[in-house]
Amino acid sequence: MILKNLFNHEGKEYTYNEAVEKFSWRGINKNNLTSEEYLRESTYLKCINYTANKIASLSFSVKYHDDKKGDRIAKEFRYNNKFLRPNEGMNFVNMIRALVTIGEHEGVSCLYACPATGNLYPCRINQFFIDDAGLIDSMKGIPVALEIVCNDKTKIVPEEHCIMYFGGITTDGITAKPIRKYMELSMRTNLKGQEILADLFNNGLTSKALIQLTSDIKEEKELKKIQKKFNSMFSAEGRIFTVPAGYNVSPLNLSLADSQFKELNSMSRREMASCWGLTPSMIGEDISGKVDIEAENLRYLTDTLLIKIKNLEQEFNYKYVGIDKYNQGYFFDINFGVLLRTTAEKQKNIIIDYVKNGVYSLEYAKGLLGVPLDNEGTVTLPSGQVLLKDLLEGNVSYLKNKNKNKNKKKTAKGGDNNGEE
């Protein structure tokens, strides 16, 4: 059995029954609403998709830290090619998108790192197997195991082979509940609102007609006869219908604004977006045109994404890079600079200031702008106009003039000393 091989400690093999007796398991709590019902809600889908796309757009790499030369990309890392093609069926971007989408929807997800090949696979987690003695008192070699699902195939693996992503709320550091678990009422309200809109479209939006009997007959038997006659004579084809004689038709218009439907729907959408750390403009709610995109991206990064990025970095460092390599200076890095990009005008001013103040070399600044390099390694003085190399070699204009004046003074002839002082 798989459990017998998994829960192995100091060479001792447990039978399946022994493993079950000494092991407890926890499953992710399921919601009454199915996954398909949740994903039909447009705002919910947009929140998950927005988060997944943002994280997948970041740059992932393994770097090496040198005390003298700083950080560089470790091309010699054995699994460096996995950041282009993590497995046989997908690229790295789609893998991260799948990981985050599952994690945000289910609360927790993982990348299974195959010990033999280093391949990475995005997986759902069906349930957790946790030692009932607890992590502190556990004597098992593998205190936590996961039942994962990849391409409809179920597998039980050690937790140390899974790079975890937490999109929900965790109270024990191992399992997590999805955000949707805590906002089921809002989800049901939004889904009900979409059903109301669908019914309105199917029934001519809010335009209605009231058909009244012009007669003053009040006897129940006579009214039933008239109703039966009306049902047999009334016909409707599309937007045109005929009304029998003796009946009056009056328009009956209902406004969505009158029922505050729009305000309630907007409030619900904003509430849902805030649970994912999104601003109204990120879901298309704020149309005032006065949105500071840079400030919003920075706030979204620091308040929402940063903790998820740090979590992924630590998971990759421990379970993919390895402790030995990490202690040697190798580390996993997620570059979120793409989220801090500004307008072209502001980028230009920032780069110019860095070059003038000697922070960037001209080659590095050219590299940022995609301009061909001359590989001279030129570094300017704070003025930004004088190269340090030219200054040291005396090729600066005022130094040349000074040297010329000195030479003229030395070669001048005449007077009592024949030009010598």
N, C-alpha and C positions, 0 to 999 in steps of 0.2 A: 504493500500500500504506500501511497505517497506520504501520508502522515508519518508512517514508521520511519521513512528515510529522512524526513524533515526534522523531526524532533529527536535528534540524535545528540547525545552529550557524553563526551569522554569515551567514545567508542561503544557505548551501550545503545542497543537498538530496542525501541519500544514496539510492542505489538499495537495494532490499531486500537484495540479496546483500552490498552494502557494509556495510549496517547490521548484518547477521548476523555478518559477519566481524569487525567492530569492537565487537561487543556480546556479552556472555555473559549467561546467565540462570540464576537459581536458583529452584527450586520448593520449596514447603513439603513437608517429608518426610511421607510418609503412613505410617500404621500398619497392621499386619496386621489388627487388629480394625477392622471397619467402624464408621461413625458410629452406625448403628442399634444395633449390639451394645453400644456404650458407653452410649448413652442408655437402654438397658434396665436398667442398673444403677441402683438407686434412690438410693443415696448420691451417686453421681456426678451424677445429674440434680438432686438437691437442692442440691448445692454450687454448680452453675452457676446454677440458678434463684435461689438466695439472693443470690448476688453481683449478678446482673442486676437483680433487684428493688430491691436497696439503692441501686445507682447510679442507676437510673431514677427513684427517688423523690426524688432531690436536685433543687434548684432551679437551673436554668441561665439565665443572662442576660448581656447586655453592659452594662457600667457605664462611667460617666465619672468620673474623679477630678479633683476641684477642691481646690486647696490650702487654700482658705478654708472651703468648705462640705462637704468630705469627698466620699464616694462616693455616686453616685445611679445609678438605672437609666437607661440611655441610650435613651429612647423614640424619639429621632430616628435611631437606627441603621437603616440601609437595610433590613437583613434581620431587624428585630426581630419581625415577624410569623411568622418561620420557627420561633420557639421555641414556637409554638402548633400550627402545621401546617407541618412541614418540606417536605412534598411533597403531591401530589394524593391519595395513597393511605393515609396514616397520620398519627397525631398524634405529638408529640415523645416522649412517654413510650414508646410502642411502638417507635419508631425506636431509642431508646437501649437498650431491652431486647434488641432484635434485634442491635444492634451488640455488646453485651457478651456475649450468648449465643454468637454466632459466634466472637468473640475468645477466650473462655474455652475453647471446644471445639476450635477450629482452631489456637489459639496467637496469631493476629493477625487483625484485621478492619479495616474502614475505613468511613467515611462519604464517599461521593463528593459533592463540592460542585460543582454545575454552575456553570461560570463565567458563563453567560448569565443564569440566573434566580436563583442562590443557593440552589436547592433542594438538600436533603440526602437521600441514599439509602444505607441500610445494605447493605454488599456483602461477599461472600466474596472472598478473594484466591487465585487459582489459582497464580500464580507471579510472581516478581520478575524484572525485566530490569535488570541492573546493569552499568555500564560495566566492561569487563575491565581497564581501566587503573587502576581504583580511584577512590574519591571524591577523594582528594588530588590525583592527577595527571590527573583527567578534564578534557577540553577540550570536552565536549559541553554544550549548553545544558540538556539534561535528562539527568543522569547516572543517574537511577533512574526506572523506569516500572513499572506494575503491570498485570497482567491480572486484571480484576475480573469478578465475576458478580453480577448483580442481576436477580431474577425470571427466572432461567435464560437471561439474555442476557449474552454475553461481550463485554467491551470493554477495549481497552488505553488507559490514560490516564497522564499524568505523575503522579509521586508527590506533587507540590506541590498537586494538586487533591484529594487524599485525606487526610481527617483520620484518622490512624491510632490504633488501640486495640490495646495489647499485653496479652493475657491469659496468655501463656506466658512462656518464658524466652528472652531474646535475648542473643546473644554478639557481634553486630555492629551493633546499633542499628537494623537495617533489617528483617531477617527474625526469626522467632521460632518456637520449637518448642512445641507444646502440652504442658501438664503431664502429660497422659495418656501421652505418649511415654515418660516416665521412671517410670511406675508401671504398666506393662503387666502385670507379674506379679500385683500386688494386684488389678487389674481382673479378670484371669482367675480369680483365686481367688474373688472375690466373685460373679462370674457362675456359677462352678461351684457355689458354695454355694446360690445361688438355684435352680439346676437340681435340687440334692439336695432342697431343701424342696418343690419342685413334685412331684418323684417321691414324696416321703413323703405328700403330700396325696392324690395319685392312688391310692396303695396303702394307705390307711387310717392315715396318720401312722406312729407307731412301734409300733402294735399288730400283732403278727404271731401266726400259729398254726403250731405244729410238728406235723405228722402223721407218726406212727410206726407201723410194722408190728409187731403184737404177736407174730407168729410168729417162730420162731428159724431159719427156712429160710435157708441160706447158699449153696445152689447157684445159680450164675449163671443157668442156664436157667430154673429155677423162679422166681427173682426177676424175670426179664424177663416171665414170664407174669403174675405177680402185679401188676407195674407196668402192664402192658397192661390188665388187668382193672380196676385202680384208675382209669386214665385214662378208661375207658369208663363207669364207674359214678359217678365223682365229678362233682358239679355245684355251681355257685355262682351265686346270684342276689343281687346287692347285698352286704349284710352277712351273709347267711345261706347256709350251704352244707351239703350232705349228705356224709357220710363212709361208705364201705362198711364192712360188718362185718369185724372183724379188724384194724382200725386204731384207734390212740389219738391223740386231739387234746390238745395241751398249749399253753397261752398262752406267747408269747415276746415280752416287752416290752423295747424298747430306749429308753433315755432320751437325749434330746439333751444333757442336762447331763452325763451319764456320759461322753459322747464329747467334752466341752468344746467342742461346736459353738457354743454361745451366746457363750462367751468369745472364741473365735477370730473369730467374725463381728463382735463388738463391737470387737475390737482392729483389725480391718481397716477398719471404718467410721471409727474415730477417726483412723487413719493417713491415710485419704483426706481427711478433713475438714481435718486439719492442713496438708495440701499446699495447700489453698485459703485457709488462714488462719482457718478456722472453729473454734470451740470445740465440744466434744461436745454442749452444750445446744442449739446452733444447728441440729443435725441430729437432735435428739430423743434423744440418748444419755444425758444426765445427767438423772436423774429424782429427785435427792435433795431438790429443792426449796430448796436453799440457794445459788441462782445469783444473783449480783449483775449484773443486766441492764445497769445503767448502766456499770459497770466493763468488762463484756464488750464493749459497743458502742464504748466509748472505745478499748479495746485493738484491736478489729477495725478501727476507723477509722485509727488511727495506724500499725498494723503491716501492714495489707493494702490498704485503700482509698486512703489518702492519696497513694501514689505513682501510682496509676492516675488519680486526680483531677487531680493536677498535670500528668500527661502529657496528659490531654485539654485542660486549660486552655492549655497551651503550643501544642498542635496547633491549637486554635481561634483563638488569638491570632495565630499566624503565617499560617494558611491561610484564615481566615474573616474575622476582624476586619481583618487587613492591617497591615503595618509602619507605613504612614503614619498610619492611625488610632490605632495603638498608641502611637506617639510623641506624638500629640496628647492623650493621656490616656484613650483608650478601651481597655477590656480585658474579656476574657471571664472570667466569675466563676461558679464552682460553689459554691453555699451548702450546706454539709453540716451545718448547724445542726439539721436534722431528726433526725440520728443522735444528737444530744446531749440530746434531750429527756428530762426526768426526770418524776417523779410530780407530780401537781397541787399537793400540799402543798409540795414542794421548789421548784417553780416560783414559787409564791406568796411564799415566804420570800426567794428570790433577788430577785424584782422589788421587794419591799418594801425590802430592803436597798439596792438601787440607787437607789430613789426617795429614801430617807432621806439617802443620802450624796450626792445631787445628780448621780448619773450619768445617770439617766433623768428626763425631764420627765414630768409626770402624763399628758400627751397621748400620749407615746410608750408609756408603760406601759399605758394604756387600749387603745392600738392592738394591743399584744401579746395582750391578753386579749379583744379583740373588743368592747370597750365603746364606745358612741358617744362621739365627741369633741366638745368645745366650741370647739376651734380657738383657744384663748387663748394657747397656747404657754407655759403656766405651768411655772415651774421653782421647786422648793422649796429652802429652806435645808437644811443637813445634818440638822436635826431632823425634816424631813419634814412638818411641820405649818404652817410659815410660808411664804407665797409671797414670792418676791423682789420681785415687782411691788408687793404690798401694803406691803412693808417700805420700798421707795423712796418710795411715796406717803403713808407715814405712817398706813396703815390697820390697823396692828397694835394689839392691845388695850392693851398697856402703853404704847405711844406715845400713844394716844388719852387714856389716863388722865393721862399726863404733861402733855399739852397742856391738858387741862381744869384741872389744878392750877395751871398757869402762868397761864391766863386768869383763874382765880379770884383769884390773887395780885395780878394787875395791876388788877382792878376793885374790890379791897377799899378801902373808904373809912373815915375816922375817924382820930383821933389828931392830933398836931401837924402832920403833913405831908399830911393828907387822903388817906392811903393811899399816898403816894409815898415812896419810899426816898430 
